[in-house]
Structures are given as C-alpha cells and as structure tokens.
Amino acid sequence: MLSIIPGYVIWIIIVLAIFYFALVTWIGKRGISHSKTMAGFATAKGSVSPIIVGASFAATYSSVNLFIGVPGLAYQYGTSVLWYTLGCFGVSWIALLLIAKKFWKFSQGQGGVLTLPEWLGKRYKSKVLQVLVALLILFNVYYIVGQNVGLATIFETIVGIPYVWGIVIAVVITIAYIGIGGAFAQLVSDGIQGLLMAVTSILVFVSIFWVVGGFSELSTQLAAIDPNLVSAINTTEGSPYDSRLAIAAVQFMLFAFILMPHLLNKILSLETEADLRPFTLSSGVILFLISTLMVLGGLAARAQFPNLANPDQAIPVYLFEAFHPVIAAFLIFGIISAILSSTDSLYLGVTSSIGNDVYRNVAPHVSRSPISAETLDRRAVKVSKYSLVFVGLATLYVSFNRPESLSLLIQFSYSAIICGVMAPILLGYVWKRAHRYGAIASLITGTSLYVLFTTADIISNIYLAMLASTLISFLVMIILSFVANVQTESAKRTAYHS
C-alpha cells in the first residue's frame, strides 16, 4: 500500500466500492426482465439509449489497458507510446465508422444476430465456422485475467487489500450483476463508467500544468532522465515501438481491434438504423477523451517518480501526487470503472457465445429427442449463466499468478482473436466469393501462427507477429476461396452436362 495515502482515503474508496456494488446489483435486477431470452441476455436490443451504448462501447474499448497498462508502458518507454494512444481514436474510430452500418444491416437482414460467431456463421452458411469462432473467443479468458490483475493491483496499491483477495473481489462483483441482468446491466453500467472515465482523463490532462509545469517542462524532465523517453521511436531493448514497421503494425492492430467480439456486439444492441449516428458520435467523443489523455499521467509519473518498482503503479501514484487525497480517491474509482467496464463485456461475450453459438448448435444433434425452439432458447440462456460461474472460476485461478506486463498480456489475448477473425470479417464484407472453407482455414492459420510466433519467440514483437499472422491468414483465405469456388463451379457444370 502507498505510504502517501491517508487512512481515511482508504475508507472513502471502500465506501465507494460498496455503493458501486449496490448500484450495479440494482441495475442488474432492472435487467432481469430483459435477460430471460438469449436475445435479451446477449444484446438487450433496443432497451438502452444509443448514446449510452456508445459510451459503453468506448468504456469497454478502453479497459485497464488504457488506464493502467498503457500509462505503465509510457512510464517505461516514454512518448513513443503515444503512437498507440493516438491510433486508438484516430484509427479505431474510423474503423468503427466504416464497419458499423454494414455489420448492423447484415444482422437485420438475417432476422437478428446475437453474436459475432453467429454473424460469421450466417455470412458463410457454416455452423462449423460459428462454433470455431466461439471457441476462439475463449482466448478472452486471458483478457479477463488482465482486467482482474489490474483491479487487484489497484486494491493492493491503494487500499492495502492483499492481491489474492483483490482478484476474488474483481471476479465476484462482475459475474454477480452480469449473471442477474445480462446485456442490459452491462450496457447501462458501462455507460455510466464511460462518463466517469472521461472525467478522470480530463482531470489528469489538466493536472500536468500544476504538477509538472506544462508539456515543455515535462519533455525537459523526461529527456534528462533518458533521451529515449522523448524519442518518436524508442529503440530501448524490450520496447514495442522500436521501428517504423512496428508502429505501422500497431496502427494495423488498432484498426482490427474494432473486430473484437465484445465490441461488435454493442452494434447488435441497436434497434434501428437511426441509432447508428448517436451511437458512433457518443463512442467517438468519449473514446477520444479516454484514449489520448490518460497516457499523459504515465509520462508525468516518470518525471515525478523515476524509480517505481512496478510501472503499472504509475497512475495510482501520480493521482495522489496531483490531487487532494479525497479527489484522488474518486479518480481512483474512475480507474476501477475502467477495469470493470471491459471485464463485464468480456464475460458476457464469452458466455453468450457458449450458450448461443456452441450449445444451440450442438444440443439438437446430441439430444435423444427433438427440442423445440423455445426450449432450446431457454436452455441456452441457462447454459450462458451457468458458464459465467465456470469462466469466472477459470479466470480466478489463472489470475493468481501476476503477469510481468499487464498491457502485453491483454494485447496477446486479443491479438490471437484478431488474427483469426479479421480475414473472414473483412473479406466477407467486400468479396462476394469469399468461401466458408477459406474462412475456416484462415481462422485456424491466423491464430495458430500468432501463438507459434509469440510463444516460440520467432517474432518477439507482438505487433509484428500479429501483422505477419494476419497477412498470411488473408492469403490462405483468398487462395482456398478461389479453389473452392472453382471446384463448386466445376461440379455444377458436370452435374448440368450429365
């Protein structure tokens, strides 16, 4: 626990945490009526204002990565990390604008789609692809672990709660209100959290002027510590921003990040096409504030506290340097909101896919008697809610071993998913002849190569590993789609002539 924190501040944070848990539990109970069906549990379509859904999108996008992990990287590697944060808004929001409308309209044309795996399954008319994508989403377990670790680090650093108990609190709070209220609880609570995160980011930005003396003075102090900290490209060993190619790969990854299942599911929560405009505007404004301002706290922390043992503590330490302890306590709660806002979406995305994409496709084939559509839907909801407990226990177990870098763990998890789904989604958008065999092969190739490249240290930079794996997956899909289409056309001609 930080020695600079007065004892009464700890009690303020504890009271806020109790109040927050009571609030989200109440929101969860409000969502009970919306989560009785699979559609209601997974999307709560039309039940939440598109402005709130947009705020929820931005909050979910940001997570502990932008509030703890990336500022921690900025503490280590300096201004080169700004390439990441600027791309979060500049590249990712543009990607959202390009993708949202068509993704939503295809879903409507299919009678309503509940998850990304189902979207891909219907686009390629392949139940196998749908199930495989649902299984791929299990990589999000590591993403959730990153969120749990971030929240436990906050509790440990600020409140003095042991790391293990912080992990337990993180898991129990989240699965409780998601299990009760489903997507409705997740969207409303995340919308509130997004607003808290935006306010926190603005205050961190303006605090630079009275803590450090402005950005010119900040650059001077960082350069005095290490000239690499003010370089656009940091060539220090271990830096993920050590070349132009690595930076280009970061932007590529940030464009692709919009394709993450727990983000695209937000679009499926919109009821009408008119909802797309306020949704994208709300998400853009809040995402800009969150993604571009918070990282500055990590830079300022390096200038003020150059010898922190754990870079991920940069933001908590800085907040208590920059603000009165009472204000800092409320801002710390903004960070806790950032963590919970992604964790709940990830839990919902994983468990919705288990119920909707795995159980609903597998159960009719293994059942001894026919299952009615209504019964199947009701059971799928139960499977999703029960699996929430098992996924929570799995993430609890994995979270007990603290990772070396919070940001890198999170980025590994979502990069593994992106490598698998990017080619099927984007080629499915622009190429009518994209084939299911190519999509399946691309999914397996992209993710397998990424895991191989990173775990075997063939490509040590995680961004370059993702870029290489994804480009190969595109090539595999294009080649196999051409082959499959040629064979299909040949078979049709043979059947016609015979």
Secondary structure, DSSP 8 states (H G I E B T S, - for coil): --TTS-HHHHHHHHHHHHHHHHHHHHHHHHTGGGSSSHHHHHT-TTSS-HHHHHHHHHHHHHHHIIIIIHHHHHHHHGGGGHHHHHHHHHTHHHHHHHHHHHHHHHHHHTT---SHHHHHHHHTT-HHHHHHHHHHGGGHHHHHHHHHHHHHHHIIIII---HHHHHHHHHHHHHHHHHHHHHHHHHHHHHHHHHHHHHHHHHHHHHHHHHTSSHHHHHHHHHHH-GGGG-SS--STT-S--SHHHHHHHHHHHHHHTT-HHHHHHHTT--SGGGHHHHHHHHHHHHHHHHHHTHHHHHHHHHH-TT-S-GGGHHHHHHHHHS-HHHHHHHHHHHHHHHHHHHHHHHHHHHHHIIIIIIHHHHHHH-SS---HHHHHHHHHHHHHHHHHHHHHHHHHHHTS--S-HHHHHHHHHHHHHHHHHHHHHHHHH-TT--HHHHHHHHHHHHHHHHHHHHTTSS-SHHHHHHHHHHHHHHHHHHHHHHHHHHHHHHHHHHHH-
